[in-house]
């Protein structure tokens, strides 16, 4: 470790108040993430470790129990990401960081991969291609309405639309023509 690396670790300990055992878990977690993302032999930069350390401090992970619980949750979510990527026709690669944030938000809202697949289809039909932000907007609207399962979204989509009633005015022929 270089002097700058040691300063970062000391900052995590002194400035953020992370105990040494939690810093060890943090380092192991960052190494595993780097290995999964870039392959064997690649190590995370100390900047990445520092950034993740600040994230842990914001979440209040100041003891081994809470850090271990977070790591278990993170691992479970990571395993589920494949199903979400498959639902969006992207099964051959792991999600990049921005995609992971979207998928994590959708998991937090309570959407299963099947509902995300429906939103994916709607996005592609409307936009002609997949757009993460558009799909996210669909899912946010469904979340606000309390629709999370495919059955709930199907019932909402099958609801009859309000039809315009003719006004009976003298310009009706114009409206029909247009």
N, C-alpha and C positions, 0 to 999 in steps of 0.2 A: 504494500500500500504506500502510495505517495503521501506527502505531507498534506496536500489538498484533500485527499481521500480521508485521511484521519481527521481533518478539520470538519468534514461533513459528518462523519460518525460522531464526533464530539458535539457538534451542533444538535444532532438528533437527541443526544443524551442530555446535554446541558440546557439548550434553548427550548426544546420541545418537551423535555421531561420524560422521554421514553426510557424505560429501564433496559439494562443490557440484555436480559433474556428476550424482551420484546424486539429489540433491535436485531438479535440473532434470528428470530422468526421472520422478521421483515426481510433480512438479507436472503435467507433460504427461499422465501416466497418469490423475491425478485429474480433469483437465479433460476428457479423452476419456470417462471414466466418467460424469461429470456430463452431458455432451452426449448420450451414449447413453441415459441414464436419463430426463432431463428435457427434452431437445430443444435445439436451437440457441440460443445466447445465454445459457444458464444456466451459471454457474460454481460450482465447489465452494467451500464455506466453508473458511476456514483451519483450523477445528476438524477438518473431514474430512481435510484434507491432513495435519494433525498426527497424527491417529489412524492413517492409512495409513502415515505415517512410522514410528510406533512398531511397527506390524506388520512393516514392512520390516526394522527393526532387530532384531526378535525372530527373523526368518528369516535374519538374517546377510547381508543384501544391502548390503554396504559397498563394492562396486566396480561399475563399469559392466557387466562381463561377467555377473556373477550377477544384476544387476538386469534386464539385457536378456533373459537366459534366463528369468527369472521372468515378464517381460512377454509373452514368446512363449507360455509355458505358459498364462498367464492368458487370452490371446487365443484359443488353441485351445479351452480349456475353455468360454469364453464362446460360441464358435460351436457347440459341441456341446450347450449348454443347451437350444437350440430343439428338438432331437430328444427330449430327456428331457421337456420340457414337453408336447410333442405326444403322447408315450407316456402321459402322465397326463391327456389330454384338456384341456390348458390351452395351446393353441398360439397364441392371439391376443395374447399379452402377454409381455413379458420377466419373468423371475422376480424377486420382491422379495428383499431381502437374506437373510432367514431361509430362503426356498426355495432360494436359491443355495447356502447352506451345506449343506443336505441333499443337493442334487444333487452338489455337489463331493465330499462324503463318499462318496456312492455311486460316483462315478467313481474315487475313490481306492481303494475296496474292489474295483474291477474289474467292476462291473455294467454291461452294455450297456443301452441304452434298452429293448430287447425284454424283458429280465428285469424291469426296473422296471415295464413295462406289465403283466406277470403279477402282480406284487405290488400294483399299483394295482387290478386286477380283484378280487383277494382282499380287499383293504381295503374296496372298495365293497360287495362281497357280504356281508361280515361286519358292517360298521358302517352300511350304508345310505347312506353318503356318503364322500367322500375325506377322510382324516385323515392328515396328514403324519407325525405321530409313530407311528401304527399301522403305516403302510407302512414307515417306517424300522425298526421292530421286526422286521417280516417279513424285510427285507433283511439286518439284522444277524444274525438267526438263520441265514439261508442262508449268510452269509459265514462264520460260525463252523463250519458244517458243510462248507464248501468248495464250495458250490453257487453258481455265478455265471452260467452260461449257461441259456437256456430249456430246453435238452435235459436238463441236470443237474437243474433244479428239477422238470421233468416226471417224470423217473425217481424222484425222491424222493416226489412226490405220488402216484405210481402204486404205491408199495410197499404191500403188503398190511398192514392193521392187525391187531393181535393181538385175537382174539375171546375173550370170556369163556367159560370152560368151565363147564358146570353142576357144582355142587359135589356133587350127589347127596344133599343133606341133606333133612331132613323139611320144610323151609320153601321148597322149590323152587316149589311151587304159588303161594306168595305172591310170589316174584320174578317169575314168569311173569305173574301177575295185574297187578302194578305195571308 
